[in-house]
């Protein structure tokens, strides 16, 4: 066996060991990230059911799972920028932001949530869609009290996202999320305006009928 073959075998073995360790770390982090996404989804469902304490508990557990996933990749920083970690961070951010805005609590920043900027921004955009859903559910229940407030929050979110004029490779596809938020915002504004005008008309009719019955 030549010295070149010996050297190549040694190099290949080093690379193989490095790739094997990276693959093991990835395989450990992947199921944790799937659990983060599942827990985040459950937290959002709890928000829509107005089970806010349950949502907070789920988010605490979610943060723990995300910490474990990120810890598994400590030795492989390049994997922290991969899709599965960013998707998990985005879902966690979306759920955390949705809960905060619906319950009128202070908006958590990316540092408080320990997620990167692109994941936070995309989570912020996705949260706007959840605010629309919450608003429509409230309207169906006859509650208009939060309508203007939630619409204003959605408008603020869009106003921020539209200023992030960077390539998608940097923002994690934020342009698509921003376009989604614009459409959601326009539909929600139209829906809320229609409901408010209908309510005003009903109130005027009730008032008119009340006066008419008094005259008779």
N, C-alpha and C positions, 0 to 999 in steps of 0.2 A: 504493500500500500504506500503510495507516494506521500511526501510531506504535504502536498497541496490537498490531497484527499483528507488527511488527518486534520488539517486546518479547517477545511470546509465542514467536516463532520462536527468539529468543536463549535464552529460558528452556528451551524444549523441547530445544534442541541441547545445553545444559549437562547437562540431566537424562539425555539419550540417551547422552552420553559417559560419564557416571558409571555408568549401568546397564550399558553395554557393558563397561567396565573390571571391574565386579563380576562380570558373567557370564563374562568371560574367566578371572578368578581362580577362580571356581567350577568351570569346565570343566577347569582345570589341577589343582585339588585332588581332584576326584571320582575320577579313575582311580588317583591315589595312595592314596586311602582304600580303594578296592577292593583294591589290592595289600596294604595293611596288614591287611585282614581275611583275605585269602588266606594271607599269611605267618603270621599269628597262628594260623590253623587248622592250618597245617602244623606249627607249633611244638607245638601241643597233641597232634597225632598223634605227633610225635617223643617227647613225654613218655610217652605210653601205650606206645610201643615201648621205653621206657627208654633212648632215645638222647638223653641229657641234654645232652651237648656240642653236638649238632646243634640241639637246641631253643634253647640259648643263642645260637648263631650266628644262627639265624633271628630271634630276638627283637632282637638288635643291628641286624640289617638292617631289621626292622620299625620300630624307633625312628627310624632314619634316614629311612624313607619318611614316617612321621608328621610328622617335623620339616619335611620338604619341603612336605607338604600344608598345615601350619599357617603356614609361611613365605609360601606363595602367597596366604594370606588376611590377611597382616599389615595391609594397608590397609583391611580390611573386617572389623572386630571382630565385627560382628553375625553374620557367617557362621560364626564359630568356635563359636557356640551352636547351629548347625543340626544336624539329625539325622545327616548323613553323617559329620561330624567326631566327634560324640559316639559314634556306633556304632563308628567306627574306634578311638577311645580305649578304649571298653569292651572290644572284642575283644583289644586289646593288653594291657590290664590283666588280663583273664581268663587269658590265656596266661602272663603273667608271674607271677601269683599261683599258678596251678596248678603251675608248675615249682618255685617256691619251697617250697610246702607238701609236695609229693611228695618233694623232695630234702632236706627238713628244713633249709632255709636261712631266713635272716631274712626275714620278710614285708616286701616293699617297700611304701612308702606312696605316696599320690597325688603327693606332691612329688618323690619319687625317680623315679617313672614319668612325671612331667610330664603328668598327665591331671587333668581337673577332678573334683570330688567326686562328682557323680552318676554319671559314667562309671565311676569307680573302684568305687563301691558296687554298681552293676549288674554290673560285671565280677567283683567279689567273690562275688556271688550265683551267677553263672554258673559260677564256679570250683568251687562246692560240687557242682554236677552232674557236673563232670569228676572230682572226688574220688570220688564214688560209682562212676563207671565204672571208675576205677583200682582202687578197693577190690574191686569185683566181679571184675575180671580177675585180681587177686591171689588171691582166694579160689578161683577156678576152677583156678588154677595150684597150689593147695595151700598157699599162703603166707598165714597169718593174722597175721603179725608186725606189720603196719602197720594192721590193722583198727581197733583201738581208737583209735589215734592219729589216723587220718584221720576217723573218726566224731567224735572230740572236736573236731577242727578245723572240721568242718561245723556242729557244735553251737555253737561259738564264733561262727562267721559268722552264723548265724541270730540268735543273741542280740544281736548288734550291729545287724543290719538291722532287726529288729523295733522297735528304739528310734527309728528315723528316721521319726518321725510327721509328715511334711510333705506338702503337696499334690504330686500326680504331675507337675504342671507344673514344679515346682522340682526334683524328684528324677529326672525322666526315666522315670517309670513304675516306680519302685522297689517299689511295693506289689505289683505283679504278680510281680516277681522274688522278693520275700520270700515270697509264697504258694508259689511254686515250690520254694523252698529248704525250706520247712516240710514239704511233701509228700515231697521227696527225702530229707530227714533221717529222717522217720518210717519210710519204706520201708527205708532203709539200716539203721536201728537194728534193725528187725524181721528183716531178712535176716541181719545179722551175729549177732544173738542166736541165731537158729535154727541157724546153722552152728556156733557155739561149743558150743551144747548137744549137737549131734550129734557133734561131735568129742569132747566129754567122755564121752558115752555109749560111743563107740567105744573110747576109752582104757580105760574101766572094764571093758568086755567083754574087751578084749585082756588086761587084768591078771587078770581072773577066769579066762579060758581058760588063761593061763600058769600060775596056781596049780593049776588043775585037772589040767593035764598033769603037773605036778610030783608030785602025789599018786599018779598012776598010773605 
